[in-house]
Amino acid sequence: MRKRRRVLSIIPALLLMLQGCEKPTVPIGFAAVLTGPYADLGIHARNGARLAVEEINERGGIAGRRLELIVENDEGTVEGAQKALRFLAGHGVVAAIGCMLSTQCLGVLPLLQELELPLISPVASSPLLSGKKDFFFRMRPDTDTPARALARYLSAKGWRRVAVIYDARNPTYTEPWVSVFFEALVFFGGEVLIREPFSTLDDVPTTLSILRLLNDAPDVILIVASATDTARIVRRLAAFQTTVRLFGVGWAQTDRLLTDGGHQVERLVLATNDPPIEEAPSAREFVRAYRKRFGLSPTFAAARGYDALRFLAAALHVTQGRRENLVEALSRSYAFDAVLGRLAIDAFGDAHGEGYLVGVRDGRFVLLEKL
């Protein structure tokens, strides 16, 4: 009996010893907008990153260490992003996934240098972030390709008179999109009749903006805005019973556009870096796994969040899960097999891929044409 008691008393000590032998996790930060009108990007990207973490941990983690995702809401502002990244750095993360808005990413570049913290954005795509040797990396090509391609497409169709409305709250994304499109359209013989910025979509300012857009009878109205704002502008245009052709950008390619816009957004065509996720052969397994895990269909932000974590994990395999030499490992030039198709990653951490025209049919995104 004494022998049995002695054995039983040893078991808790053995368990404590085994727990003490477990390797520490590899902490990874995630900073994104999780509330407000841009939250559709952050929530889906967070889910995609979580799915990648779970899959990697099921396969044994990195160098025998499990990954741990630490999530912070950056509220979609530069100040919020700076606060979130400082918090994550204080908790010892080896790198961070985020931020969603290009304006945020440009605004935190000096802080990344100060913290020596690599940041991988799933969706930021401003060309102002391209070609920089820094701590910033991204999984989405910049917007120059779809902007130029859309100008060429419209000109070829004979739709050369264009009015543009764009979100002034994310100027690092919207202003380069509009400028590159404008220059290309002029080159192809077209003209931008008006460039109308907005910072709020209250009823009266929206109505005045739309009246200005329609004043010169354009062939096309281009909306450079988020899904929520694009849906609202399309609905308001429908109230004017105009037959003008409507185009948007990849920022609007989320489920918010479908739910907020209803059947009215079936008039809209998006010039984007992302094919419809459910039509991409390379995305089938990801779509199945995402639906099973979260109970909803993924968006491009989910796919890019998943890719961002996998891109980071590949570099962490090189460094054995350590932060030392991680920037060098991330800065390799190679072809990355992303959910939405192969990307070329250059030494600056910029992704390069193709452009697409995407429409809405029966409440889902459909591929219309490769640009």
C-alpha positions as CSV (number, residue, x, y, z in Angstrom):
1,M,0.0,0.0,0.0
2,R,2.9,2.4,0.9
3,K,4.5,1.6,-2.4
4,R,1.3,2.5,-4.3
5,R,1.0,5.8,-2.4
6,R,4.7,6.6,-3.2
7,V,4.0,6.0,-6.9
8,L,0.9,8.1,-6.9
9,S,2.7,10.9,-5.2
10,I,5.4,10.9,-7.9
11,I,2.9,11.4,-10.8
12,P,2.1,15.1,-10.2
13,A,5.8,15.8,-10.0
14,L,6.4,14.0,-13.3
15,L,3.6,15.9,-14.9
16,L,5.1,19.2,-13.8
17,M,8.5,18.1,-15.2
18,L,6.9,17.2,-18.5
19,Q,5.1,20.5,-18.7
20,G,8.4,22.2,-18.0
21,C,10.0,20.4,-20.9
22,E,7.5,21.8,-23.4
23,K,9.1,24.2,-25.9
24,P,7.9,27.8,-25.7
25,T,5.5,28.9,-28.4
26,V,6.4,31.1,-31.3
27,P,4.4,34.3,-30.7
28,I,3.0,36.0,-33.9
29,G,1.1,39.3,-33.7
30,F,-2.0,40.2,-35.7
31,A,-3.1,43.8,-35.9
32,A,-6.1,44.7,-38.0
33,V,-9.3,46.7,-38.1
34,L,-11.9,44.5,-36.4
35,T,-14.7,47.0,-35.9
36,G,-16.3,49.7,-38.0
37,P,-16.9,50.0,-41.8
38,Y,-13.6,48.3,-42.8
39,A,-13.9,45.4,-40.4
40,D,-14.8,42.9,-43.2
41,L,-11.1,43.0,-44.3
42,G,-9.7,42.5,-40.8
43,I,-12.1,39.8,-39.6
44,H,-11.6,37.6,-42.7
45,A,-7.8,38.1,-42.7
46,R,-7.7,37.2,-39.0
47,N,-9.7,34.0,-39.7
48,G,-7.4,33.1,-42.5
49,A,-4.4,33.6,-40.3
50,R,-5.9,31.5,-37.5
51,L,-6.7,28.7,-39.9
52,A,-3.1,28.6,-41.1
53,V,-1.8,28.6,-37.5
54,E,-4.0,25.7,-36.6
55,E,-2.9,23.7,-39.7
56,I,0.8,24.4,-39.0
57,N,0.4,23.4,-35.3
58,E,-1.3,20.2,-36.3
59,R,1.8,19.3,-38.4
60,G,4.1,20.0,-35.4
61,G,4.6,23.7,-35.6
62,I,8.0,25.3,-36.4
63,A,11.1,23.5,-35.1
64,G,8.8,21.6,-32.7
65,R,7.3,24.8,-31.3
66,R,3.6,25.7,-31.6
67,L,2.6,29.0,-33.1
68,E,0.6,31.4,-31.0
69,L,-1.4,34.2,-32.6
70,I,-1.9,37.3,-30.5
71,V,-4.7,39.5,-32.0
72,E,-5.1,43.3,-31.5
73,N,-7.7,45.6,-33.1
74,D,-6.0,48.6,-34.7
75,E,-9.3,50.3,-35.4
76,G,-8.4,51.2,-39.0
77,T,-6.3,54.2,-38.1
78,V,-2.5,55.0,-38.2
79,E,-2.6,55.8,-34.5
80,G,-4.4,52.6,-33.7
81,A,-1.9,50.6,-35.8
82,Q,1.0,52.2,-34.0
83,K,-0.5,51.4,-30.6
84,A,-1.3,47.8,-31.6
85,L,2.2,47.2,-32.9
86,R,3.8,48.6,-29.8
87,F,1.6,46.3,-27.7
88,L,2.5,43.3,-29.8
89,A,6.2,44.1,-29.8
90,G,6.0,44.4,-26.0
91,H,4.7,40.9,-25.9
92,G,7.7,39.5,-27.8
93,V,6.2,38.6,-31.1
94,V,8.7,37.6,-33.8
95,A,6.6,39.4,-36.5
96,A,3.1,40.7,-37.1
97,I,0.5,40.2,-39.7
98,G,-1.4,43.4,-40.6
99,C,-2.4,46.2,-41.3
100,M,-5.4,46.2,-43.7
101,L,-5.3,49.8,-45.0
102,S,-2.4,51.1,-47.2
103,T,-2.5,54.4,-45.3
104,Q,-1.8,52.6,-42.1
105,C,1.0,50.6,-43.5
106,L,2.8,53.7,-44.9
107,G,2.2,55.5,-41.5
108,V,3.9,52.7,-39.5
109,L,7.0,52.2,-41.6
110,P,9.2,54.3,-39.3
111,L,7.9,52.5,-36.2
112,L,8.7,49.1,-37.8
113,Q,12.2,50.3,-38.2
114,E,12.4,51.5,-34.6
115,L,11.0,48.2,-33.3
116,E,12.8,46.1,-35.8
117,L,9.6,44.2,-36.3
118,P,8.6,42.6,-39.6
119,L,5.1,43.3,-40.7
120,I,3.3,41.4,-43.5
121,S,0.1,43.0,-44.8
122,P,-2.4,40.6,-46.3
123,V,-4.2,43.2,-48.5
124,A,-2.4,46.6,-48.6
125,S,-1.7,47.3,-52.3
126,S,-0.7,51.0,-52.7
127,P,2.3,51.4,-55.1
128,L,3.6,53.9,-52.6
129,L,4.7,50.9,-50.5
130,S,6.6,49.3,-53.4
131,G,10.3,49.0,-53.9
132,K,11.4,49.8,-50.3
133,K,14.0,47.8,-48.5
134,D,12.4,47.8,-45.0
135,F,10.5,45.7,-42.5
136,F,7.3,45.7,-44.6
137,F,6.1,42.8,-46.7
138,R,2.8,42.1,-48.4
139,M,0.8,39.4,-50.1
140,R,-1.2,41.4,-52.6
141,P,0.1,43.0,-55.8
142,D,-0.1,46.8,-56.0
143,T,-2.9,48.6,-57.8
144,D,-1.0,49.9,-60.8
145,T,-1.8,46.8,-62.9
146,P,-5.6,46.9,-62.6
147,A,-5.7,50.7,-62.8
148,R,-3.9,50.8,-66.1
149,A,-5.7,47.8,-67.4
150,L,-9.1,49.3,-66.6
151,A,-8.2,52.5,-68.5
152,R,-7.1,50.4,-71.5
153,Y,-10.3,48.3,-71.3
154,L,-12.7,51.3,-71.1
155,S,-10.9,53.0,-74.0
156,A,-11.2,49.9,-76.2
157,K,-14.9,49.9,-75.5
158,G,-15.2,53.5,-76.5
159,W,-16.1,54.6,-72.9
160,R,-13.7,57.5,-72.6
161,R,-15.6,60.0,-70.4
162,V,-15.1,59.0,-66.8
163,A,-16.2,60.5,-63.5
164,V,-14.4,59.3,-60.3
165,I,-15.4,59.3,-56.7
166,Y,-12.9,58.1,-54.1
167,D,-12.5,57.7,-50.3
168,A,-10.2,60.5,-49.0
169,R,-9.8,58.6,-45.7
170,N,-7.4,56.1,-47.2
171,P,-5.4,58.3,-49.5
172,T,-2.4,56.1,-49.8
173,Y,-4.6,53.6,-51.6
174,T,-7.2,55.7,-53.4
175,E,-5.1,58.6,-54.7
176,P,-2.5,56.5,-56.5
177,W,-5.3,54.3,-57.9
178,V,-7.0,57.4,-59.3
179,S,-3.8,59.1,-60.5
180,V,-2.5,56.0,-62.4
181,F,-5.9,55.4,-63.9
182,F,-6.2,59.1,-65.0
183,E,-2.7,59.1,-66.6
184,A,-3.4,55.8,-68.5
185,L,-6.9,56.9,-69.6
186,V,-5.5,60.2,-71.0
187,F,-2.8,58.2,-72.8
188,F,-5.5,56.0,-74.4
189,G,-7.5,59.1,-75.5
190,G,-10.0,59.4,-72.7
191,E,-10.6,62.0,-70.0
192,V,-11.5,62.1,-66.3
193,L,-14.3,64.6,-66.1
194,I,-14.3,65.0,-62.3
195,R,-12.4,63.5,-59.3
196,E,-14.7,63.7,-56.3
197,P,-13.2,62.9,-52.9
198,F,-15.4,62.1,-49.9
199,S,-14.7,61.6,-46.3
200,T,-18.2,60.9,-45.1
201,L,-21.3,59.4,-46.8
202,D,-24.0,61.3,-45.0
203,D,-27.1,61.6,-47.2
204,V,-26.7,65.3,-48.2
205,P,-23.0,65.1,-49.1
206,T,-23.6,61.9,-51.0
207,T,-26.4,63.4,-53.0
208,L,-24.3,66.5,-53.9
209,S,-21.4,64.3,-54.9
210,I,-23.5,62.2,-57.2
211,L,-25.1,65.2,-58.8
212,R,-21.6,66.5,-59.5
213,L,-20.6,63.1,-61.0
214,L,-23.6,63.0,-63.3
215,N,-23.4,66.7,-64.3
216,D,-21.3,66.1,-67.4
217,A,-23.0,62.9,-68.6
218,P,-20.1,60.5,-68.2
219,D,-19.9,57.1,-69.9
220,V,-18.6,55.5,-66.7
221,I,-18.5,56.3,-63.0
222,L,-15.5,54.7,-61.2
223,I,-15.9,54.2,-57.4
224,V,-12.6,53.8,-55.5
225,A,-13.8,52.9,-52.0
226,S,-14.5,50.0,-49.6
227,A,-17.3,47.5,-50.0
228,T,-19.6,49.3,-47.6
229,D,-19.2,52.7,-49.2
230,T,-19.3,51.3,-52.7
231,A,-22.6,49.6,-52.0
232,R,-24.1,52.8,-50.6
233,I,-23.0,54.9,-53.6
234,V,-24.4,52.3,-56.0
235,R,-27.7,52.3,-54.2
236,R,-27.9,56.1,-54.3
237,L,-27.0,56.1,-58.0
238,A,-29.9,53.7,-58.6
239,A,-32.2,56.1,-56.9
240,F,-31.4,58.6,-59.7
241,Q,-32.4,56.0,-62.3
242,T,-29.2,56.6,-64.2
243,T,-28.0,54.1,-66.8
244,V,-24.3,55.1,-66.5
245,R,-21.9,52.2,-66.4
246,L,-20.4,51.5,-62.9
247,F,-16.9,50.3,-62.1
248,G,-15.2,49.7,-58.7
249,V,-11.9,48.4,-57.3
250,G,-10.7,45.4,-55.5
251,W,-11.1,47.0,-52.0
252,A,-14.8,46.5,-52.5
253,Q,-14.6,42.8,-53.3
254,T,-15.9,41.4,-50.0
255,D,-19.2,39.9,-48.7
256,R,-20.2,43.4,-47.4
257,L,-20.7,44.6,-51.0
258,L,-23.1,41.7,-51.6
259,T,-25.1,42.0,-48.4
260,D,-25.2,45.9,-48.3
261,G,-25.7,46.4,-52.0
262,G,-28.3,43.8,-52.9
263,H,-29.2,43.3,-56.5
264,Q,-28.2,46.9,-57.4
265,V,-24.5,45.9,-57.3
266,E,-25.0,43.5,-60.2
267,R,-24.5,46.7,-62.3
268,L,-21.0,47.0,-60.9
269,V,-17.7,45.7,-62.4
270,L,-14.6,45.6,-60.2
271,A,-11.0,46.0,-61.5
272,T,-9.1,43.9,-59.0
273,N,-6.0,41.9,-58.2
274,D,-8.1,38.9,-57.0
275,P,-10.1,36.4,-59.0
276,P,-13.4,35.3,-57.4
277,I,-12.2,32.9,-54.7
278,E,-14.8,30.2,-55.4
279,E,-13.7,30.1,-59.1
280,A,-10.0,29.7,-58.4
281,P,-9.0,26.0,-58.7
282,S,-6.1,26.6,-56.4
283,A,-8.5,27.8,-53.6
284,R,-10.9,24.8,-53.5
285,E,-9.3,23.1,-50.4
286,F,-8.9,26.4,-48.6
287,V,-12.6,27.3,-49.2
288,R,-13.7,23.9,-47.9
289,A,-11.5,24.2,-44.8
290,Y,-12.5,27.8,-44.1
291,R,-16.2,27.1,-44.3
292,K,-15.9,24.1,-42.0
293,R,-13.9,26.1,-39.5
294,F,-15.8,29.4,-39.5
295,G,-19.2,28.6,-41.0
296,L,-19.0,31.2,-43.7
297,S,-17.5,31.7,-47.2
298,P,-14.1,33.3,-47.3
299,T,-13.2,36.5,-49.1
300,F,-9.9,37.5,-50.8
301,A,-8.9,39.0,-47.4
302,A,-9.2,35.6,-45.8
303,A,-7.1,34.0,-48.5
304,R,-4.4,36.7,-48.2
305,G,-4.4,36.4,-44.4
306,Y,-3.9,32.7,-44.7
307,D,-1.1,33.3,-47.2
308,A,0.6,35.9,-45.0
309,L,0.9,33.5,-42.2
310,R,2.2,30.7,-44.5
311,F,4.7,33.1,-46.0
312,L,5.9,34.0,-42.5
313,A,6.0,30.3,-41.5
314,A,8.2,29.5,-44.5
315,A,10.7,32.1,-43.3
316,L,10.5,30.9,-39.7
317,H,11.4,27.4,-40.8
318,V,14.6,28.9,-42.1
319,T,15.4,30.7,-38.8
320,Q,14.1,27.8,-36.7
321,G,11.4,30.0,-35.2
322,R,13.7,32.7,-34.1
323,R,13.4,36.5,-34.9
324,E,17.1,36.7,-35.7
325,N,17.7,36.9,-39.5
326,L,14.0,36.7,-40.1
327,V,13.9,39.8,-42.3
328,E,16.6,38.3,-44.5
329,A,14.6,35.1,-44.8
330,L,11.5,37.0,-45.7
331,S,13.4,39.0,-48.3
332,R,14.1,36.0,-50.6
333,S,12.9,36.3,-54.2
334,Y,10.8,33.3,-55.1
335,A,7.5,32.1,-56.5
336,F,4.9,31.6,-53.8
337,D,1.9,29.3,-54.3
338,A,-0.8,31.5,-52.9
339,V,-4.5,30.5,-52.5
340,L,-5.6,32.7,-55.4
341,G,-2.7,31.6,-57.7
342,R,1.0,31.9,-57.9
343,L,2.7,35.2,-56.8
344,A,6.2,36.4,-57.6
345,I,7.7,37.8,-54.4
346,D,10.7,40.1,-55.0
347,A,13.6,41.1,-52.7
348,F,11.6,44.1,-51.5
349,G,8.8,41.9,-50.2
350,D,6.4,43.0,-52.9
351,A,4.0,40.5,-54.5
352,H,3.4,40.5,-58.2
353,G,0.4,38.9,-60.0
354,E,-2.4,39.4,-62.5
355,G,-5.4,41.7,-62.8
356,Y,-9.1,40.7,-63.3
357,L,-12.5,42.2,-64.0
358,V,-15.0,40.7,-61.6
359,G,-18.8,41.1,-61.6
360,V,-21.7,40.1,-59.4
361,R,-24.3,37.6,-60.4
362,D,-27.0,36.1,-58.2
363,G,-25.3,37.3,-55.1
364,R,-21.8,36.0,-55.8
365,F,-18.7,37.2,-57.5
366,V,-17.9,35.9,-61.0
367,L,-14.9,36.3,-63.2
368,L,-15.7,38.4,-66.3
369,E,-12.2,38.8,-67.9
370,K,-8.5,38.6,-67.1
371,L,-6.9,41.9,-67.6
